[in-house]
């Protein structure tokens, strides 16, 4: 007789859920990294332009160019602020995906532990049955030997 865990199908489903949670976490981490890269590039672009404008100011200042620069700088700051909120949303999604993975992992661990306990109980019961059978066989042999002079 072999061991059968009655909750094996539930365990398989929980493992599948855990794998899905791992994939979701990976996607969330990748999205967060991509959002952070976009933020870095926007900040670098702003920094480069501020540096270029500082060098250009050493000569003549063009009023219309200065107005365009200030408008672009405001727009860039707005894009950076929007990107920071996108980064925060991505970080929140990562935290949510991580907690979902922890929860899924916990469910799998609970079922694995239960399976181990049930197997140990089954194994102990099988050992007792084997020992009882061997004891019965030995008792029958002893009775036959005793009966036959």
ABEGO torsion letter per residue (X at the ends): XBBBBAAAAAAAAAAAAAAAAAAAAAAAAAAAAAAAAAAAAAAAAAAAAAAAAAAAAABBBBAAAAAAAAAAAAAAAAAAAAAAAAAAAAAAAAAAAAAAAAAAAAAAAAAAAAAAAAAAAAAAAAAAAAAAAAAAAAAAAAAAAAABX
